[in-house]
Amino acid sequence: DIQMTQSPSSMSASLGDTVTINCLASQDIGNYLSWYQQKPGKSPKLMIYGATNLEDGVPSRFSGSRSGSDYSLTINSLGYDDEGIYHCHQYYEYPLTFGSGTKLEIK
Amino acid sequence: EVQLVESGGGLVQPGRSLKLSCAASGFTFSNYDMAWVRQAPTKGLEWVASISTGGGNTYYRDSVKGRFTISRDNAKSTLYLQMDSLRSEDTATYYCARGGYDGPMDAWGQGASVTVSS
């Protein structure tokens, strides 16, 4: 199974900050990587797919990047609405796997 | 507007069965692979099962193989998850999602809560 090691598990940042969340794949997954935002009591929302592509309607403050097996989600100009849990996900092969999640708190 | 609405969740005793449904609307259901993803209380997301557009190919995580069955009725635009021999560790919110293998899960239902307890 492909392991997705996500870091950090939690973080706190201030309004206007830039933050980066990382996921390391245990084997090659190409660009078959997506990022989701989940708010308390809600279902996940697709933010980034194909490692770098912004889903329709998602603010351009969000961006995805890849360096080898390292994938990153960067959020610029943090706002209160960005608070939540972020999950990475590989859809390269079965079993599909997710990272353990990063809880982002806005101070 | 794309909508996925799960139903059928509830409290069930260990060893018993439950069947979840997911009614899809706002898109051509038969054109999309579909999946079930679960999330145990305070835990991360865990893929459960996927099914191809025509239903001919199904995939399961090891821990549910032989106990869960994913199926679909394209005429009714509905996805199902038959869960048998339920265990306490199956307690979770179950989400149906559009997509899966070879594509992101780009639409999610609101979730159905399943609690396995005596």
Interface residues (C-beta under 8 A of the other chain):
Chain A: Y32 S34 Y36 K42 S43 P44 K45 L46 Y49 G50 E55 H87 H89 Y91 E93 Y94 P95 L96 T97 F98 G99 S100 G101
Chain B: A35 G44 L45 E46 W47 S50 Y59 R61 D62 Y95 G99 G100 Y101 D102 G103 P104 M105 D106 A107 W108 G109 Q110 G111
